[in-house]
C-alpha cells in the first residue's frame, strides 16, 4: 500500500518488511473500524488512488502490492453493524491491525472503543500490533490523538503495541507516518525474535 506517490517512505518500509519476513511472501494487515470512519478512503489514499468518489464498503476491499518479491495485503472490511460479526472470519494469519476512528464523530467514540476492546479480546488477534488512526483531523471539533487515546482507554492493552496517529484520510496527512511506525514495530518484533533464536 506504500508504493504509489509515497516514494520517500516506501523503500525503507519494504526493506524493513523484507528483513522481518524473509521466509514468507505475504504480510497481512486487517483494516477495521465503524462505518463511515474513513477506512476505504485511507486505503485508496495510501495506494495513490483517486479518493474523490468513495462508496460504503458492503463486504471488503483488498489492496495488494508486489515489491522485491514481497506481497503486502491490506484487507478493508466493511464497518456497518450487521457486517461486524463477520470480522472474525478474517482474523487468521493477521500480522497487524489498523483501526480507523472518526475522531470528529464524538457521539460514536464510545461505540468505536467498545468494538476495539472486543477485537483486542479475540484469541485469534492476541498480541497483534495495532495502529489506531484518529481520522478526520481536517474537521472542526475532531479529537486529538492524545484525547482519543485517553477516551478510548487504549493504555489498558498491555499485551501488544498500540499507537494512535492523527490523520486525515481525505488529505492523506498522517497516514504515511502511522504506517511507517507500524512497520518499524513489526520489524523490531522480527529482530527480537531472531535474537531469541540465536
ABEGO torsion letter per residue (X at the ends): XBABGAAAAAAAAAAAAAAABAABABBBBBBBEBBGAGAAAAAAAAAGBBAABBBBBABBBBBBBBBGGBBBBBBBBBABAAAAAAAAAAABGBABBBBBBBAABAAAAAAAAAAAAAAAABAAABGBBBBBBBBGAABBGBBBAAAAAAAAGAAABAABBBBBBBBBAAAGBGAAAAAAAAAAAAAAAAAAAAAAAX
